[in-house]
Amino acid sequence: MTKLAKREEQIMQVFWDLQKAFIKEIIPHLPEPKPHYNSVATMVKILEDKGFLGHDSVGNVFQYYPLIQREDYQQHAMKDIVSQYFDNSYPRMLAFFAKQQNLSEADLKEIINMIKTKKQ
């Protein structure tokens, strides 16, 4: 799975939220400055070529839908971040965020409880 560029990821976030959409339907959901329709259409085509989107023909237009689930991409992206910046160490990553974000003891306990719940 390839890493998405910033605007590609923004477009995918909209598709993950909407599940199915025409290009004109996703543009209002994108952050400012709003890209031109043709720019979005080009990026959607690139996302389709990369295997992130599929489409159904509706008349003479395409309705697009995600082929990759948000959770799968999140997992892939997090593995890349942990690998590139934290020497494949999740404890180092968590320590970094705890320090940088000034996480409280309650926040850390909540994280531990979430991890325990997932493991059960």
N, C-alpha and C positions, 0 to 999 in steps of 0.2 A: 504494500500500500504506500502510495506516495504522500508526501507532506503537501498540504494545500497552501497556496498563497493567501494572504490576508483577505482579499476580496472574494476569492473562491470559498474560503471558509465562511465568510459572512453569507454568501449565497446558499451554501449547504445548510447553515443554521436555519434559514428561512424554509428550505425544503423539509428539513427535519421537523420543524414546527407545523407546517401546513400539510405535509405528507404527499399531496399532489397539487400541482399548480402550473398555470401558464406563465410565461415570462412576464407578461404585463401585471400579473397578480403578485409577483414577488418584489417588484421594484419599490412599492410603497413601504415595504418592511425593511429595506436596506437603510443603513445610516447615511446621514448627510456627508458630503454632497452626493445626491442621488446620481448614479451613473445613467448614461443614455441607454435607451432600449437596445441599440445595436451592440453596445459594449457588454451588456448583460447577456444578450443572445450569444455572443462570442464565448464568454466565460462558461455559459451553460453547455455549449457544444464541447468545450475543452473538458468540463467535468464529466460529460457523457463519454468522451474518448478515453478518459482516465478510469472509467468504470464506476464512477460515483453516482451517476444518474442514468435512468432509463426513460423511455417515453412511450406514450400511446398516441396514435393519430386520432384527432377529433376534428373531422372535416379536413380543412387544409392547414391546421395548426397542430402543434405538439403540446401535450400535457405531460410534464415531467414528474418523476418520483424518485426518491432515493433508493439506490441499490445497496448502499453501505449504511448500516445503522449508526446513529450518533455514538452509542456506547462503544462500538467497535473502533470508531475513529478516535474517541477519547483515549481508549486503552493504548492504541498505537502511538498517539501523540505524547502521552505521558511516558511511555517507555523511551521514546526519543529524548525527551527532556531529562529524564533520570540518567540516561546513558551519557548524554552530551555534557551535562552540567554537574552531575552528582556522582560520577564514577559508578554508575549502576547501583547506588545505595539509597534505598528508600528512607532509612533512618537519617541519612545526611540531608535528604530533601526535606523531610519533616522538621528536622532541627533548623534548617535554613528558614522555612516558613514560620516556625514558632518564634524565631528571633526577629525576623524582618517585619512580621505582621503584629508583633507584640501580643501573641495569643495568651489569653488568661489561662489559669489553671482549669477553670470550668470548660473552656474551649478544648483543651488537651484531653480532659476526661471524656468529653463528648466524642472526640475522635477515637479514643481508645474503645469506648462503648460501641461505636459504629463498626470498628474493626472486629471486635468480639462477636457482634451480631452477625456479620458477614461470614465468619468462620464456622458458625454453628449450623 
